[in-house]
Amino acid sequence: MTHKRDERPSASRRPPVVFVGRNSRGNWVAREQSGIFGGLFLTRAQALKYALAENDHHPEAIVEVSVEIDLDIAGDRTEAV
């Protein structure tokens, strides 16, 4: 016997916005809008794969930025855009 999960998205829960771009050293960065999670990557594809996995596969909530971005390791909560 199998049970189906109710997979309807909750109207009150939005997926986290993840910024993807390059840092000053040319590495690819994927960073959640508030700095809750993120990582450094060698390729754009790796950064996008991570971003999709972390935001529950919502490509509409991934923003590729053209400005330099960095991981928030100092506690600075400045927006990337």
Buried (B, 14 or more C-beta within 10 A) or exposed (E): EEEEEEEEEEEEEEBBBBBBBBBEEEBBBBBBBEBEBBBBBEEBEBBBEBBBEBBEEBEEBBBEBEEEBBBBEEEEEEEBE
